[in-house]
Amino acid sequence: MEVTILALALAVLVFLVWASRTLNNFSEIEYGYTPVSYLNISLAAIPYVLLIAGFFIFEQDHNNQMMAVILGVAAVIGLFWWIEHHSSAWVALGSITILLIAGVAMVAISLLLLSGGSRDDDDYYD
């Protein structure tokens, strides 16, 4: 079963790369703008960072959670508007979908890299 899940994840990754390249080529030819870029992927990670901070780091205050959702939605709308302003609404819709999926991957990889090594205080040599 694990191999099937890995194969499915790789197929989704290949599809996203193909879709982003196709969307970028179309947008570059039609509008002279590249909607799926590293900068936009970084901006698409902002809502996830806000949600993680609001729901897991500052979980005691419900106002933080509400503000995390509001600001996360505002960030997605702002990124959509920015891309739509430079291209079209359909290009913005497609690129937002790709960017939000890539943003999840970027946050997950960042969290894995920031988590460091083992968390059991390395008591093996006491």
N, C-alpha and C positions, 0 to 999 in steps of 0.2 A: 504494500500500500504506500510506503514511503517513496518508492521509486515513481509511482504514478503521480503523487503530489509534486515531487521535484520536476518531473517532466511537464506537468501542467504549469508550474511556476515558470519554467524556462520558456514554454510556449507563449505565455502571457508576456514575458519580457521581450521576446522576439517580436510579438505583435505590436507592443508599445513602441519599440525602436522603429519598426517599419512605419507605423502610423505617424510618429513624430517626424520622421524624415520626409514622408510624403506630404504632411501638412506644412512643414517648413519649406519644402521646394515649391509647393503651390503658392504659399503666402509670399515667398521671396519673388516669384515671377509676377504675381498679380499686384502686390502692394509694396514690395521692397522692404519687408519686415519679417524677421524670424521670431515667431511666437514661442517656440519651445527652445529655451536657452538655459544655460546654467544659472544665470541671474534670475530668470523667471521661476526656475525650479526652487531656488533658494527662497524667493518670495512666496511660493506656494507652500513652503514648509512652515511659514509663520502661524497659520491657524492651528496646526498640530502642536506647535510649541506652546501656544497660548492655552490650548485645551489640556495639555500635560501639566502645565504650571497651575492652571485653575482647578483641576480635578484631583491631582495627585500630590502636588507640593503644598499648595495653600488650600487644602480640603476643608479646613475648619469653617471658613467664611463662605457662605452661599453667595454673597455679592461678588466674590472673585470668580466663582463658577459662572454666574450670569454674565459678567463682564468678559470672561474668556470666550463664551459663545458669541456674544454680540460683536466683539472685536475680531474674532475669527471669521464670522460671516462678512463683516465689513472688509476684511482683508481680501477675501475671495471676490467680493463684488468689485472692489477697487482694482484688483488684478484683471478681472473680466473687462471692466471699463477701459483699462489701459490698453489691453490687447485689441479690444473692439475699436478703440479710437485709432489705432494704427493699421487695422485691417478691416474685417467684417465681423458681424455677430456670429456667423457660422464658424469662422476660423477661431474666434474667441471661445465659443462653446466647446469645440473639439480640443483646443489646446488646454483649456481649463481642466477638462477631464483627464488628459494626459498628465498635466502638471500636478494635479492633486494626487494622482497615483504615484508619480515620481517623488512628490513631497513626502509621502508616507515612507517610501523606501529610503529617502535621504535622512529622515528623522530616525528611522530604525537603525540604519547603519551608524549614524552619529551616536546614538545611545549605546550601541554595542561597543563602539570604540572608546567611549567615555567611561564605560563600566569597568575598564581595566581587567586585570587578571582575576585571580581567585579572591573570594571574599571570606575565606575561612582563616584569616590572619596568619597564614603560613605557620601553623603550629607543628609542623612535621619534625622539626629538629630540636624540640625542647626536651 
